[in-house]
């Protein structure tokens, strides 16, 4: 038993606790309540959920923007308001 927690779990009362117990107290009836060790599972899961949620929201926004842009181009090109053309110039000289 190296640690004070081990002593408390084994039923031993450390010396510094003896000084805090009033005289005449039956030590067999003394109960030492120990605080539970901190669990980091909750904050880690929360951080992962927030991160995953942010990624999903960004992907949904990107998808919606892409669909809206595609629909806008389709509507404008169908109405004749927008056209998209690729002009490729020949690399050979026609003057010779």
C-alpha positions as CSV (number, residue, x, y, z in Angstrom):
1,X,0.0,0.0,0.0
2,X,1.9,2.9,-1.3
3,X,-0.8,5.5,-1.9
4,X,-3.2,7.0,0.6
5,X,-6.1,5.9,-1.6
6,X,-4.9,2.3,-1.2
7,X,-4.9,2.7,2.6
8,X,-8.4,4.2,2.6
9,X,-9.7,1.3,0.4
10,X,-8.1,-1.2,2.8
11,X,-9.9,0.4,5.8
12,X,-6.9,2.2,7.3
13,X,-7.4,5.7,8.5
14,X,-4.4,7.9,7.7
15,X,-2.7,9.9,10.5
16,X,-3.9,13.3,9.3
17,X,-7.5,12.1,9.5
18,X,-7.0,11.0,13.1
19,X,-6.3,14.7,14.0
20,X,-9.6,15.7,12.5
21,X,-11.7,13.1,14.3
22,X,-13.2,14.4,17.6
23,X,-12.0,12.5,20.7
24,X,-14.2,9.7,22.0
25,X,-15.4,8.8,18.5
26,X,-15.7,5.1,17.8
27,X,-13.3,4.6,14.9
28,X,-15.1,1.4,13.8
29,X,-18.1,3.6,12.9
30,X,-16.1,6.2,11.0
31,X,-16.8,6.2,7.3
32,X,-14.5,8.0,4.9
33,X,-16.2,9.1,1.7
34,X,-13.9,9.4,-1.2
35,X,-14.5,11.5,-4.2
36,X,-14.8,9.4,-7.4
37,X,-12.0,9.9,-9.9
38,X,-12.7,12.3,-12.7
39,X,-13.9,10.7,-15.9
40,X,-12.8,12.3,-19.1
41,X,-15.2,10.2,-21.3
42,X,-18.0,12.8,-21.3
43,X,-15.9,15.8,-22.5
44,X,-14.0,13.6,-25.1
45,X,-17.3,12.3,-26.5
46,X,-18.7,15.8,-26.5
47,X,-15.7,17.1,-28.5
48,X,-16.0,14.3,-31.0
49,X,-19.7,14.9,-31.5
50,X,-19.3,18.6,-32.0
51,X,-16.4,18.0,-34.5
52,X,-18.4,15.4,-36.4
53,X,-21.5,17.6,-36.4
54,X,-19.5,20.6,-37.7
55,X,-18.1,18.5,-40.5
56,X,-21.5,17.2,-41.5
57,X,-23.0,20.7,-41.5
58,X,-20.2,21.9,-43.7
59,X,-20.6,19.0,-46.1
60,X,-24.4,19.6,-46.3
61,X,-23.8,23.4,-47.0
62,X,-21.3,22.5,-49.7
63,X,-23.7,20.1,-51.3
64,X,-26.6,22.5,-51.2
65,X,-24.4,25.3,-52.7
66,X,-23.3,23.0,-55.5
67,X,-26.9,21.9,-56.3
68,X,-28.2,25.5,-56.3
69,X,-25.3,26.7,-58.5
70,X,-26.0,23.8,-60.9
71,X,-29.7,24.6,-61.0
72,X,-29.0,28.2,-61.6
73,X,-26.7,27.5,-64.5
74,X,-29.2,25.0,-66.0
75,X,-32.0,27.5,-65.8
76,X,-30.0,30.4,-67.2
77,X,-28.6,28.4,-70.1
78,X,-32.1,27.0,-70.9
79,X,-33.6,30.5,-71.0
80,X,-30.7,31.7,-73.1
81,X,-29.4,34.1,-70.5
82,X,-26.1,32.2,-70.1
83,X,-23.9,30.2,-72.4
84,X,-20.7,28.4,-71.7
85,X,-18.3,27.8,-74.6
86,X,-14.8,26.6,-74.8
87,X,-12.7,28.1,-77.6
88,X,-9.7,26.2,-78.5
89,X,-7.2,27.9,-80.8
90,X,-5.1,25.8,-83.2
91,X,-1.4,25.7,-82.4
92,X,-0.5,25.4,-86.1
93,X,-0.1,28.6,-88.2
94,X,-2.6,28.9,-90.9
95,X,-0.7,31.6,-92.7
96,X,2.1,29.3,-94.2
